[in-house]
């Protein structure tokens, strides 16, 4: 039985947030893995229902200097070859883009998206992303769209136009952070306050106001998305209560 979801994180204190709690509430075992700290990446997938690779302060282009980035890039290719559902969040979406032949680079004018930003579903992405309008962001790099993929959502600001894409049916790359609850946002702002000086970064009061305005919608969308991704749509009513 495929009852495990591998959650790849990039720091000892990294949190999987609402994604991890929803995975558990939907009846799966969340298996946390930090290859950066020496955790081995699974080489068998017979019990694995999905793989989620989360974000981090490093770059998807750091494979020449950070061995764990090189390891994860190679491992993602094995995940794709095994046809395991994959969800890449920010860095995880950028690494997926690289594996699929696309470029990851900083915004040429130094813009960052830190805080809540508006996205728009494409016609192809409307069934999946049509109910999502504002998402939480924390990044200075973005990905080009791999030629083999469908663009599912775009950034309204234009600074990072590619916000979500799909490869096949169950492989997604996201630029934004659906896992982020208000607690995580406050923790990030406290631990990396220097990032709030970057061009385009929203300040703390604006981010907290954004959480108050948009978190409920993001929460509902994330549960619907994960339920579909893991093929457990029938579990949504019970999980919605458990994950809220």
Secondary structure, DSSP 8 states (H G I E B T S, - for coil): ---EEEEE-SSTT---HHHHHHHHHTT-EEEEE-GGGT----S--TTEEEEEE---SS-TTGGGT-HHHHHHHHHHHHHHHTT--EEEETHHHHHHHHHTT--EEE-TT---EEEEEEEEE-TTTHHHHTT--EEEEEESEEE---TTSEEEEEETTSTT-EEEEEETTTEEEESS-TT--HHHHHHHHHHTGGGGGSTT---HHHHHHHHHHHHHHHHHHHHHHHHHHTT-GGGHHHHHHHH-
